[in-house]
Amino acid sequence: MPRDRIHHFYQGQIGNDVDHDEQTERVTDMSITSKATAEVFVTAFRALAKSERDEVLVRIARDRSLRQDLLDLATIAERRTEASRPFREYLDERRK
């Protein structure tokens, strides 16, 4: 399922013909599948020789989209413990 359809699915905009429990089950199944896939990839990555791991990382770093995804995830992880704030407050701060 493409990212935009996944986003709309999570927003409840796709699959309105099914009940909430079935939608929740689908999201849970997708989450379990995603975690399992990620675990397979990480396990395979760790099994590579250092030179091969380095090559994979270099290729990820060269890919603008993947590099930005990694930076976004690092920022989220780094700021996870920060308190949230109203969006309007953020916009006002940016305008200064």
FENUR-V113436 format. One line per field, one symbol per residue. ss: DSSP state (@ for helix, = for strand, . for the rest). burial: I if it has 24 or more other C-alpha atoms within 12 Angstrom, else O. Layout:
ss=???
burial=???
This chain:
ss=..@@@@@@@@.........@@@@@@@@@@@@@@@@@@@@@@@@@@@@..@@@@@@@@@@@@@.@@@@@@@@@@@@@@@@.......@@@@@@@@@.
burial=OOOOOOOOOOOOOOOOOOOOOOOOOOIOOOOOOOOOOOOOOOOOOOOOOOOOOOOOOOOOOOOOOOOOOOOOOOOOOOOOOOOOOOOOOOOOOOOO
